[in-house]
Amino acid sequence: LLIPENEATGKVAALDYDDAKAHVMDVPNFWVPFSAWLEGEKMEGRLNKGQNDKLHRLEQERCENYTFPAMDTEAAWYRHYIDCPENIGSKEVILNFDGIALISSIYFNGKKIQDHIGMFSSQKINVTDLIKPGRNVVAVQVRRTWKDELSADVSSSIDDQYANAWNIITEEGKQQIKKDDSVKRFDKLMHDHIPHGFFNNNPGGIWQGVTLVITEKTKIEEFYFKPSLTGAEVDVTYANYSAKPQNVTLNYEIINKATGELLCGGLVENVILKPDEIRTHTFTTPTVAPKLWGPATPNLYTIQFTLLQNDNVLDQLACQVGFRTIAIKGDQLILNGKPYWVRGANHMPGHMRPYDKDLAKKWMELALEYNVVATRTHCSPYSEQWMDAADEAGVLISVEGPYPWMLREIPSRDAIDIWKRDMAEIVKANRNRPSVFLWTMNNEMKFFTDSSSAEVKIEKGLILTEGMKMVRKMDPTRPVVADSAYYRSSLTKKGIYEQIVIDHGVDEGDLDDPHGYFNWYNNSVFHYFKGEFGNNYNTPGRALMGQEISTGYPRADDALPTRAYLFLHQTPQTTVGKDAYEESNPEFFITRHAMLTKELLEMFRRVEHERSCGLMIFAFHTWFYNNHDVNKVSPMLTATQLKMAYQPVLASAELWGRHFYAGDTLKTDISLINDDELFNDLNALKVICQLVDGSRVIASQELDYGTVAYYTTQKKPLNLPIPADIGKERIDGQLVLRVMANGKQISKNEYDVILANKNWAFSPRSAGKDTHIILEADAKAKNLATLYGLQFKTVSSVEDIKGSGSVLLIAEPNRVRTYESVAQFIKQGGKAILLNNGASVVTLLPDLVQSYKPYRHEIVTMNRKEHDAFDGLKPLDIAWFTDGRNIPYAANGRFTIDRLNPKITALAETLEWHGYLRTPLDYQKIGGVPLFEA
């Protein structure tokens, strides 16, 4: 039952409170819409950012259908009745809330038993002395926001039972924390400093599971399973809450979950527990040969503890576990004793539907189907349902903390303690899971590289270090990432690594985790073909895995780009121009996005395999339609290209361009990467390289690789002659690479390419009957005219041109004495085609063209597809023309024109790769027109 605070009267927590008019509220759930990341964030003007409009409408509808004004409810009371038997007084009773957002006060039979701040930590409350036979009532007051006036009712300190356990900043550590006035510090707890993770719009409600655990007074509390490849070390805690000593026997057994076969078991110990004694005992299993847990091989076991007294079972505790080891050794990640390159994708829609077991299972299956072996929870931990699905499917999980506060000011001590407590609870809840392979403290704190003083950096670093000490103490079996975005070379380049990290003992984590938005905000993948990524980010001998390597976000509704980036930052316009808008055919954007995503993945595997131990491509769930619906979720083209690039064994081509002429030779290098899932060396390997037009093979060549050891790459040159006669003027074909092992195909990779007959490419189809005039000294123009078969005549100067029906072609502006003569020629009825005339065009057309910027643009997009200039071309054709092993390009510069003047028409558009725009006027700094008609 739920009672909004404005409807509550009297003592709502009382057992006899009249709740006849209370509303029914489902638990677990928020009473407001799930509002997280792009699926819930809003643009200016409160317009939804538009990654998944269907989900947005469903969540709005869910909350509007409650019988109370959910959207306007800032606080509410929950009431729930529990009927107990007569013997309840002889039992031990624990009330457990896995998560309440955001501020909660819990009452049992009218008595307040706990205050709590934060949504990511559980509350385990002993109600043994309060519960009674017959009817009992649990009441929970929940608030969405923290306000100063609440401090009289709700303690701002952490729950008493957690305070000693999680307050892990030592007195010595506190003395190391220096004070500095260059950054704001808070003495009081502020609402924004309470960890919200991914969730915005002030979430409210009992949003995780609730259980009432009834046991005997002597019981098993918990265990901690630390596996090896041949057994496990186990810490088990059990207790006697009775008033008398208890002679008990604790046994265990480990059983294969799939087959029921006993792996091992026996006596843990026989002991007399004193009254109120809580005992932790560590034991080691015998040497065994378990089936190991790993990606796509989710061999699970059930470990069961049984507490006996005189052969009577007092308590049992069972949980699924797996035998899996993980470590960092030098610059490698070691999984089950073998180096492992993580083919990860970040993230899944666990923040959209945290309780949907079927959706969680579906997404783990999709990950493996698309060759993704790992994911990251990204700003918020997954629910039990999603973590169970990962364990059972065999997907590695990087569990991330919920609060990147250090990007900003320094919060109060209470806020820091809440963050640490939440992180401790997250670790404790998940440390027995085989799927968890990394603890990531937080997302993009970046305080080491911001503009704050060294003293502030040190203070924040020491606070983070204490949190990491807690994580390492609670689970020393897994690597820890200090900050998802941190990499050591960012400090060494600034000359502050020794000053900050070494001199003060700051924990920088076990591996570097640089973020990059290549092909989206940052430069395209072609800028990294020669090892530039590793040169910039890698520290020799230190492990590196970027957990947020992004290529942008299509919409789950239609595969067009997410609305916010389209309108606020014009990000997708860089790749497809006007075809990014919502009235366009989604095929253009998703085709380009898919190609760039695949190329980025292949670059990392081909170029950076030795200097990284994997990556998490971002954002995985945005590459599927209807990503919130288990019955409708389906892959976009990006997902299918991801699947190809993430094949464990992959042949990858270093293609600097996509356009090839008949009669030429396709020259490139083919790298063969062996990340075999069974860790095997592969023998008798060949790669069959083919240019194809559908099922027709145009050209073919075989490369022999012999033996390729596991976790290595081999590179061989390809020189593939293209026939002079390809059978068509233009072919939208593919380069296909088939990896053969002992005559059997084990991998296939494909690249879309354009093959063209030179006669087609250089035919003057739009030349008309005009006479072309070229300056005698303009060698480039004459060469172009000859190449395209244009009829032309030469003159020594523009002034020498006679008649009004001619077309002046200028390719070398320095050959023009004065552009006033060109202007006069045009006024007299002539036409001019100016190719790469640069700033001279501003002189020629000062009323129409405002400026010119030289810039090698990789992509040009069509504004007027129907124009003769684009005859025979498709919208995605004008991009990445080969320039040897230099960055491929499509234009040498761009103009800023008066777009409101009807005398000039922008035929094409081009933008630099760019990040966030502050205002629409910023477009002038990064975009313009490479081709216009006036």
Secondary structure, DSSP 8 states (H G I E B T S, - for coil): -EEEGGG--S-TTSTT---TT-B---SS--SS---BHHHH-B-TTS-B--S-HHHHHHHHHHHHTSSS-GGG-SEEEEEEEEEE-GGGGGSEEEEEES-EESEEEEEETTEEEEEEE-SSS-EEEE-TTT--SEEEEEEEEEESS--GGGGGTS-SS--HHHHHHH----HHHHHH----TTS-B-SS--GGGS--TTB-S---EE-S-EEEEEE-SEEEEEEEEEEETTEEEEEEEEEE-SSS-EEEEEEEEEEETTT--EEEEEEEEEEEE-TTEEEEEEEE--------EETTEE-EEEEEEEEEETTEEEEEEEEEEE---EEEETTEEEETTEE--EEEEE--GGGT-TT-HHHHHHHHHHHHHTT--EEE-TTS---HHHHHHHHHHT-EEEEE-S--GGGS-B--HHHHHHHHHHHHHHHHHHTT-TTEEEEE--B---TTSSSS-HHHHHHHHHHHHHHHHHHHHH-TTS-EES-BT--THHHHTTT-HIIIIITTT---BSSB--EE-BTTTB--GGGGTTSHHHHHH--TTS-B-EEEEE---B-TTTSSB-HHIIIII--THHHHGGGGSTTS-HHHHHHHHHHHHHHHHHHHHHHSTTT-SEEEEETGGGGEETTT-TTT-EE-HHHHHHHHHT-SEEEEE--S-SEEETTSEEEEEEEEEE--TT---EEEEEEEEEEEETTEEEEEEEEEEEEE-TTEEEEEEEEEE--S--SSSEEEEEEEEEEEETTEEEEEEEEEEEEE-HHHHT--TT-TT-EEEEETT-HHHHHHHHHTT--EEEESSGGG--SSSEEEEES-GGG-S-HHHHHHHHHTT-EEEESS-TTHHHHH-TTTEEEEEEEEESB-EES-TTSGGGTT--TT-SB-B--TTS--BSEEEEEEE-TT-TT-EE-EEEE------SSGGGHHHHEEBS-EE-
